[in-house]
Amino acid sequence: MITPRQDPRIVMLLGVPFHDVTMAETLDYLDHLIAERKPAYFATANVDFAAQASRDVELQRILFDAELVLCDGTPLLWVSRWLDAPLRERVAGSDLLPHLFEHAAQKGHRIFFLGATDEVLMEATARAQANHPGLIIAGSYAPPFSKLLEMDDTEITRRLREAHPDILLVAFGCPKQEKWIYRNYQNTGVPCAIGIGASLDFIAGKFKRAPVWMRRTGLEWIFRLLQEPRRLFNRYVLDLGFFALAVAKQKRSQKLQHSSAGPLQPSTDETEFKSFSYISWSGRVDAHAVASGVISLPILDSAKAGVLLDLSAVTFLDSTGLGSIIKLYKASEASGGRLVIFRPSPGVLQVLQVLKIDRLIPLAKDRAEARKVLDMHDHSQPGEFHYEIGDRSLLWNVSGNITAQTVPTLLGLILEEWAFVPEAITLLLDLSQVSFMDSSGLGFLLKCLKMAGKRPGGSCHIVQASPNVLNVIQLARLGPHFGLEASA
């Protein structure tokens, strides 16, 4: 029998939802995932993660959807305290692995290493097993170096299924490892996947860890910079600039709530949204309100099409209150619906926009906008096709999400429709109603491009794209392939 695990508090820092867990709680959480055998993943996020997620909506979504996001950075602990939402402990990836190995050896958990080089994998395996007798390394694989979209996911998944590990440790570096995990974790059958970056290099002795005093004082980055100055200098400069600006913006947005205009009148007419779960919060939504149970999360009805969260009467929203919104987001996604924030008060609106939460959780200023957003989330309606005889073009108005879960269905639809109109030479994709697209979606678009190009004079163009879709395409530098500008 599986003992129900405690649902950890979530604290939103710099646009990333961190789970307030200790090392011991992380390992306990891992045991529950292995017992349940339901694929999931952890992320160990530091300041660089937050900086990249601010620019990359796909990475931000990956962190939103993670089973646990662990705080891998002493500066983030400082920020959590300054924002009155203190995280109890730093759980860095490099610190986690020795504890995880010892725990896995005691429990009999099977581990698989993915990434790095053959030499690093051999040395890391030998050292890990020497330091932790009884540790089961079920397998390891260093795939040929390639871009994310060019990786042989089928071969990697085959190896994982044959090895049947309980824990998958992926060392591709951020954000490649997180994006690979997000695309594939449900197909691998592994209960828990964790991106570990350079941690295998530390275990293999390729690089040294900073002294303990540097880790505790937040100076570990200096030690790492001295080891790899060419690779890390520009990244650290950008990260430091982002960190200073983002912390100041989040702190300022919280202060401004105290002087912003008063709350709107809360909505009282719920009948208009009877097909959706309607929730209304009011007053201060902060750490005290969450801890005392004033703000609680209801059990959602899976028969409902979505969740409407009315924040019109909220006067203050802090990092812990934002964490409760993320929990509601995760619960609504798990139930097959979508969370929409309804009529946020002015101060709340600014906080959501500063942290870029509105990229993934849509905001609706009135009832008409709320209905439009909620209706648009219907994944059972992947969009309509229109064939124009004059210019021999097939237009597809795609809707919903384009992710690893939806791509097989979408690919089947376009292959069937394209074959049904053999006279068409131009495939036009309207992606303006697509809420989100991950790297699997990029692979899907490239398949559409290849499919159209097989016909004499054939081509594929994107006529419109939502901001989230455009962000993913432009970061991959694929815009010109589809007739889009080279930069967003």
Secondary structure, DSSP 8 states (H G I E B T S, - for coil): ---------EEEETTEEEE---HHHHHHHHHHHHHHT--EEEEEE-HHHHHHHHH-HHHHHHHHH-SEEEE--HHHHHHHHHTT---S----HHHHHHHHHHHHHHHT-EEEEEES-HHHHHHHHHHHHHHSTT-EEEEEE------GGGS-HHHHHHHHHHH--SEEEEES-TTHHHHHHHHHHHHH--SEEEE-TTHHHHHHTSS----HHHHHTT-HHHHHHHHSHHHHHHHHHHHHHHHHHHHHHHHHHHHHHTTS----------GGGTTSEEEEEEEEESHHHHHHTSS------TTSS-EEEEEEEEEEE-HHHHHHHHHHHHHHHHTT--EEEES--HHHHHHHHHTTGGGTS-EESSHHHHHHHHHHT-TT--EEEEEETTTTEEEEEEEEEESTTTHHHHHHHHHHHHHH-TT--EEEEEEEEEEEE-HHHHHHHHHHHHHHHTSTT-EEEEEEE-HHHHHHHHHTT-GGGGT--S--
